[in-house]
Amino acid sequence: MENVFSHWDELGMIGGSIFIDNKMVAFSYGAPVTLDTFDVCVEKADRSIDGLFSVINQQFVEHLPEQYIYINREEDMSLEGLRKAKLSYHPEIMLTYNVVHIK
């Protein structure tokens, strides 16, 4: 994240955050992949605030420029809760990723 913040403009990043009582409790950022696809790279929220991940997700995407009709939510790292949350958005496309180990 430090590298992203250091090169924010060069990378074309867009970000958003939520504050409660002057304290940042959630943030998200990403960058365009194509003219109509945006990649949400990072999404963080205070887990002690129920529903905050849903709010930052919804608000961040809602405030993106209208040209982005596809949102790439990145991989779920095989975490059941994250996968369930991502599937609840009824994705139009689910990509399968493979890992190659070179000997």
Buried (B, 14 or more C-beta within 10 A) or exposed (E): EEEBEEEBEEBEBBBBBBEEEEEEBBBBBBBBEEEEEBBBBEBBBBEEEEEBBEBBBEBBBEEBEEEBEEBBBBEBEEEEEBBEBBEEEEEEEEEEEEEEEEE
